[in-house]
Amino acid sequence: MRKLFIFSTILTSLLLLPIPSISQEVDDEKEFSYENESEIGPKHWGEIHKDWAMCGKGEMQSPIDLTHERVEVLYHLRPLRRSYKPANAVMKNRGHDIMVQWKEEAGGIWINRTKYLLKQVHWHSPSEHTINGHRYSLELHMVHESGDQKIAVVGILYKIGRPDTFLAKMEGYIRKLVDIEGGEEKKGKVDPREIKKGSRKYYRYMGSLTTPPCTEGVIWTIVHKVRTVSREQVRLLREAVHDDNEMNARPTQKINERIIGLYRPQKV
């Protein structure tokens, strides 16, 4: 109960913190790399710009390993309330990843009575978050933002298997952006409801953006169920950006004293 109280207090406090204007992910990714041995690799992100210092000194960085020995069922958590709708979007090749960005309101999620509007989705391969040390083939990030610029990200993990239906609808547009770094392709209406999560269970913790400037105060919701994606779909996402990196996943960061919460429906 004491840990639950501490977690609730920390979560409430962080939700009240102002998020600086540099909170958004860096779109121009030429200045950093995912190659561990590179001078601009993950170990050095915090040294590249002063605005990126949190990448090196932050105590609540993401991604993390969702190790079961640190997971606690938090009964004050509620089902993830989502309300999405189709809206006009564009697809962008950001150099290290492919992003779908909505240009109109596409709905969002509610956390602690605050609404976070969906802004964009993008993919990392392999997954950035791990479960008990196991890294999956792909991770989708749904990035949301509140009216006061606080960030909430929903992450979905994928293993190799049947093709993902949402990604299947994006494949033709992704192919048009192959090797066109900074390229943009108008997609028309994109329905976020077609992104399937498949489980009401989720992990919840406080973390950061996983790319520079690594801003902290991000509410992370990782869907418990691991979905499937085809090997060809993962290959297309990597070949499209053609950045000579085999991956675009930041290494897991120290959990420190954070609690990893788990929501699961209570049995009646």
C-alpha positions as CSV (number, residue, x, y, z in Angstrom):
1,M,0.0,0.0,0.0
2,R,2.9,2.3,0.8
3,K,4.4,1.8,-2.7
4,L,1.0,2.4,-4.2
5,F,0.6,5.7,-2.4
6,I,4.1,6.8,-3.4
7,F,3.5,5.9,-7.1
8,S,0.1,7.7,-7.1
9,T,1.8,10.8,-5.5
10,I,4.6,10.8,-8.0
11,L,2.3,10.3,-11.0
12,T,0.0,13.1,-9.8
13,S,3.0,15.4,-9.3
14,L,4.4,14.7,-12.7
15,L,1.1,15.3,-14.5
16,L,1.1,18.8,-13.0
17,L,4.6,19.6,-14.3
18,P,4.9,22.0,-17.2
19,I,6.4,20.4,-20.3
20,P,8.9,22.6,-22.1
21,S,8.6,23.6,-25.7
22,I,11.3,21.2,-26.7
23,S,9.2,18.2,-25.6
24,Q,8.4,17.0,-29.1
25,E,10.6,14.4,-30.9
26,V,13.3,15.7,-33.2
27,D,12.0,15.4,-36.8
28,D,15.4,15.9,-38.5
29,E,17.3,12.8,-37.3
30,K,20.5,13.3,-39.2
31,E,22.2,14.5,-36.0
32,F,21.9,11.3,-34.1
33,S,22.3,7.6,-34.8
34,Y,21.1,4.3,-33.3
35,E,24.6,2.7,-33.9
36,N,26.0,2.0,-30.4
37,E,29.6,2.6,-31.4
38,S,29.0,5.8,-33.3
39,E,30.1,9.2,-31.9
40,I,26.5,10.3,-32.2
41,G,25.0,7.0,-31.0
42,P,22.6,6.5,-28.0
43,K,25.4,6.7,-25.4
44,H,26.3,10.2,-26.7
45,W,22.9,11.7,-27.4
46,G,23.1,13.8,-24.2
47,E,26.3,15.4,-25.4
48,I,25.3,16.5,-28.9
49,H,23.1,19.6,-27.9
50,K,22.5,21.2,-24.5
51,D,18.8,20.8,-25.1
52,W,19.4,17.0,-25.3
53,A,21.2,16.8,-22.0
54,M,18.3,14.8,-20.4
55,C,19.2,11.9,-22.7
56,G,22.3,11.4,-20.6
57,K,21.4,12.6,-17.1
58,G,17.7,11.8,-16.9
59,E,16.6,9.5,-14.1
60,M,13.2,8.5,-15.7
61,Q,14.3,7.6,-19.2
62,S,12.5,5.3,-21.7
63,P,12.4,2.6,-22.9
64,I,12.7,0.1,-20.0
65,D,12.5,-3.6,-19.5
66,L,9.0,-4.5,-18.2
67,T,10.4,-7.0,-15.8
68,H,7.7,-8.9,-14.0
69,E,9.5,-8.7,-10.7
70,R,9.0,-4.9,-10.7
71,V,5.4,-5.0,-11.9
72,E,2.6,-4.3,-9.4
73,V,-1.1,-4.5,-10.0
74,L,-2.4,-1.0,-9.4
75,Y,-6.1,-1.1,-8.6
76,H,-6.6,2.6,-9.0
77,L,-5.9,2.4,-12.7
78,R,-8.9,2.3,-15.0
79,P,-9.6,0.9,-18.5
80,L,-7.9,2.8,-21.2
81,R,-10.6,5.1,-22.6
82,R,-10.1,5.7,-26.3
83,S,-12.2,7.6,-28.8
84,Y,-10.7,7.9,-32.2
85,K,-12.1,8.9,-35.6
86,P,-10.9,9.0,-39.2
87,A,-9.0,12.2,-40.2
88,N,-6.7,13.5,-42.9
89,A,-3.1,12.4,-42.4
90,V,0.2,12.4,-44.2
91,M,3.0,9.9,-44.1
92,K,6.6,11.0,-43.7
93,N,10.0,9.4,-44.0
94,R,12.0,10.9,-41.1
95,G,15.3,9.3,-42.0
96,H,15.2,6.7,-39.2
97,D,11.5,5.8,-39.1
98,I,8.2,6.1,-41.0
99,M,5.6,8.3,-39.4
100,V,1.8,8.8,-40.0
101,Q,0.9,12.3,-38.9
102,W,-2.7,13.5,-38.5
103,K,-3.5,17.0,-39.9
104,E,-6.9,17.1,-38.3
105,E,-8.3,16.0,-35.0
106,A,-8.4,12.2,-34.9
107,G,-9.7,11.8,-31.4
108,G,-7.6,10.6,-28.5
109,I,-7.4,9.0,-25.0
110,W,-8.3,10.1,-21.5
111,I,-5.9,9.6,-18.6
112,N,-6.8,11.0,-15.1
113,R,-9.6,13.0,-16.7
114,T,-7.2,14.7,-19.1
115,K,-7.8,14.3,-22.8
116,Y,-4.7,13.6,-25.0
117,L,-5.2,14.0,-28.7
118,L,-3.6,11.6,-31.1
119,K,-0.9,13.4,-33.2
120,Q,1.1,10.7,-34.9
121,V,2.2,7.1,-35.0
122,H,5.6,5.6,-35.9
123,W,7.4,2.3,-35.8
124,H,10.6,1.0,-34.2
125,S,12.3,-2.3,-35.1
126,P,13.1,-4.2,-33.1
127,S,10.9,-3.2,-30.1
128,E,12.3,-0.6,-27.8
129,H,10.5,-1.9,-24.7
130,T,11.3,-5.4,-23.6
131,I,9.4,-7.9,-21.4
132,N,11.6,-9.9,-19.0
133,G,14.6,-9.1,-21.2
134,H,12.9,-10.3,-24.4
135,R,12.9,-7.8,-27.3
136,Y,10.2,-8.2,-29.9
137,S,10.3,-7.6,-33.7
138,L,8.4,-4.3,-33.8
139,E,6.9,-1.6,-31.7
140,L,4.3,0.9,-32.6
141,H,4.1,4.3,-30.8
142,M,0.9,6.3,-30.8
143,V,1.9,9.7,-29.6
144,H,-0.8,11.9,-27.9
145,E,-0.6,15.4,-26.6
146,S,-2.8,17.3,-24.1
147,G,-3.9,20.9,-24.4
148,D,-1.1,22.0,-22.2
149,Q,1.5,20.0,-24.2
150,K,1.9,17.0,-22.0
151,I,2.7,13.8,-23.8
152,A,1.1,10.3,-23.5
153,V,2.3,7.4,-25.6
154,V,0.6,4.1,-26.2
155,G,3.0,1.4,-27.2
156,I,2.1,-1.9,-29.0
157,L,4.6,-4.8,-29.3
158,Y,4.6,-7.2,-32.2
159,K,6.2,-10.6,-32.9
160,I,6.6,-12.3,-36.3
161,G,3.5,-14.0,-37.5
162,R,0.4,-13.0,-39.4
163,P,0.5,-9.5,-41.2
164,D,-0.7,-6.5,-39.2
165,T,-3.9,-5.2,-40.9
166,F,-3.2,-1.5,-40.2
167,L,0.3,-1.7,-41.5
168,A,-0.9,-3.6,-44.5
169,K,-3.1,-0.6,-45.5
170,M,0.0,1.6,-45.3
171,E,2.4,-0.5,-47.4
172,G,1.7,1.1,-50.7
173,Y,2.4,4.6,-49.3
174,I,5.5,3.4,-47.5
175,R,6.9,2.1,-50.8
176,K,6.5,5.5,-52.4
177,L,8.8,6.9,-49.7
178,V,11.6,4.4,-50.0
179,D,14.9,6.2,-49.8
180,I,13.2,9.7,-49.9
181,E,14.4,11.1,-46.6
182,G,12.3,14.0,-45.6
183,G,9.7,12.9,-48.1
184,E,6.0,13.3,-47.5
185,E,3.1,11.4,-49.0
186,K,-0.5,12.5,-48.6
187,K,-2.5,9.7,-47.4
188,G,-6.1,11.1,-47.1
189,K,-8.3,9.8,-44.3
190,V,-6.6,7.4,-41.8
191,D,-8.7,5.7,-39.1
192,P,-6.8,5.1,-35.9
193,R,-9.5,2.7,-34.8
194,E,-7.9,0.2,-37.3
195,I,-4.9,0.0,-35.0
196,K,-5.8,-3.1,-32.9
197,K,-4.6,-3.5,-29.4
198,G,-6.3,-6.8,-28.6
199,S,-6.2,-6.6,-24.8
200,R,-7.6,-4.5,-22.0
201,K,-4.5,-5.1,-19.9
202,Y,-1.7,-2.6,-20.0
203,Y,1.5,-1.6,-18.3
204,R,1.8,2.0,-17.0
205,Y,4.9,4.0,-16.0
206,M,6.4,7.4,-16.1
207,G,9.2,7.9,-18.6
208,S,10.5,10.0,-21.5
209,L,10.6,10.3,-25.2
210,T,12.8,7.6,-26.7
211,T,14.5,10.0,-29.2
212,P,16.2,13.3,-28.5
213,P,15.5,15.5,-26.6
214,C,14.5,12.6,-24.3
215,T,12.0,14.9,-22.4
216,E,10.7,13.3,-19.2
217,G,7.2,13.4,-17.8
218,V,5.8,11.2,-20.6
219,I,3.0,8.8,-19.5
220,W,3.7,5.4,-21.1
221,T,0.9,2.8,-21.6
222,I,2.2,-0.4,-23.1
223,V,-0.5,-2.8,-24.2
224,H,-0.1,-6.2,-22.5
225,K,-0.9,-8.3,-25.5
226,V,1.8,-8.9,-28.1
227,R,0.3,-8.8,-31.5
228,T,1.8,-10.1,-34.8
229,V,3.4,-8.6,-37.9
230,S,4.9,-10.3,-40.9
231,R,8.6,-10.4,-41.5
232,E,8.1,-8.7,-44.9
233,Q,6.3,-5.8,-43.2
234,V,9.2,-5.3,-40.8
235,R,11.7,-5.5,-43.6
236,L,9.7,-2.8,-45.6
237,L,9.8,-0.4,-42.7
238,R,13.6,-0.7,-42.4
239,E,14.3,-0.7,-46.2
240,A,12.1,2.4,-46.7
241,V,14.3,4.6,-44.5
242,H,17.5,2.9,-45.7
243,D,19.7,4.6,-43.0
244,D,22.3,1.8,-42.9
245,N,21.3,0.9,-39.4
246,E,19.9,-2.5,-38.7
247,M,17.6,-1.1,-36.0
248,N,16.0,2.2,-34.9
249,A,15.5,1.2,-31.2
250,R,17.1,2.9,-28.3
251,P,18.6,0.6,-25.7
252,T,16.6,0.0,-22.5
253,Q,17.3,2.5,-19.7
254,K,17.7,2.1,-15.9
255,I,14.4,1.7,-14.1
256,N,15.8,3.3,-10.9
257,E,13.1,3.6,-8.3
258,R,10.1,3.6,-10.7
259,I,7.2,1.3,-10.2
260,I,5.7,-0.4,-13.3
261,G,2.0,-0.5,-12.9
262,L,-0.3,-3.2,-14.4
263,Y,-3.9,-2.7,-15.1
264,R,-6.1,-5.8,-15.4
265,P,-9.9,-6.0,-15.3
266,Q,-11.1,-7.1,-11.9
267,K,-13.0,-10.4,-11.8
268,V,-16.6,-9.9,-10.6
